[in-house]
């Protein structure tokens, strides 16, 4: 069964590209359940859709992903949250993991790293609380 996924990014073009990439290369592993432009409505949409996976941009002008992570983690403790960013991984990966992300994927490496991350975390028992230590 495909993993229900919510995409959150402030760039509508990137959202379309990401949805297309997941549809084309996901091998039936992922089903994009919805997307949100910007962070303002991300928590409400995540609670409405109850996705198994949330792909979350860290740098959005309205509500930064680092601020959303704890809210998403509280509202959806079993969701897999993968932080996406063009920001320097050396500077932002640890704060993203500490804030509740399961993984960090650089947008520069989405084609190489995103689907393996989704498959790794998607195999986890959904009844087990998500932790950044896995």
N, C-alpha and C positions, 0 to 999 in steps of 0.2 A: 504494500500500500504506500503511495507517495506521501512524503512528509509535507504537511501543510505549512506554507511559508508566508510570512509578512515581510515586505520590503519597506524600509524607512530611509528616505534620503531627501535632501532639499532640491535635488536636480532631477526634474522630470525626464530629461533625456537619459540620464544614467539609469533611472528606474526602468525605462523601456528596454535599454540595452541589457541590463541585468536580468530582467524577466525573460527576454529572448534567449540569452545565454543559458539560463537555467532550463528553459524549455527545450532548447536544441541539444544541450550537452548533458543534461541531468539524467538521461537514461531512465526516465520514469521514476527517479528517486524523489524528485521535488515537484510539488504542485504549488504555484504561486496563488495564494488565497486572496491576496490584496496588497495594495501599496499605499503609502502615505507620503505626501509631499510635505516635508518639514516635520518637526518634532511635536508641534503643538497638539495634534490629535492622535499621536502614536499610541499612547497608553490606552485611550478609549477604544481605538480600533483593535489593538491587541486583545483587550478584554472581550470585545465583541466576537472576534474571529477565533480566539483561542488557538493560535498557530502553534505547531510543534517547534518551528524555527522562526527566529526574528533576525533579519539581516539589518543592522543598524549603523547608519553613518554617524561618526563621532562629531563631525564639525558641521553644524547647521546653525544658521543665524538666529532662528527663533528660539529653539530650545536645544542646547548641545546634547549630543548623545551621552556624554559622561553624566549629565544630570538625569537623563531618562533611564539609564541602566538600573539604578536602585529601585525606581518606581516599577519598571517592567519586571524586575526580579521578584519584587514583593507581590505584584498582581498575578504573575505567571511563574511560580517557583520552579515548575518542571520544564519550562520552555528552554530551548537551546538558543542562546543569544550570541551571535557572531558580530563583533564590531568590525566595521569596514572604514578605512580612512586612507586619504592621501598623505596624512601627517606622518612624520617620522616614527616608525615602529619603536625605535630605541627610546623615544620619549613618551609615547602614548600607549604602548602595549600593556605595560604593567599597571598604569592607572585604570585602563579599561577592564582588565582582569580583576583588579581590586574592587571596582565598582559593580561587578556582577557579570561581566561577559564570560562566556565559556572559551572563546577564542578571539584572536585578532587576525584579520587578513588585510594586508595592504591592497588598496585598489589597483596598484601597479601590478599585483600578482594574482588578481582574481582568477584569471584563466587557469593558473597553475595550482592555486592553493584552496580555493573556495569549496569545490566539490569534495576533495578529500576531507576537509574539515566537517562538512555537512554529513558525509558518510560515517566518519568516526563518531561524532556526537549523536547522530541519528540512530545509531545502533544501541545506544544506551537505553536502559529501561525507563520509559517515561514516568513511572511512578517514583523513581528515585529523584530526590531533589538535585537540581543542577548545582555543580560546584566548579569554581574556576581551577581547582587543583587537579581535576582529571586530565 
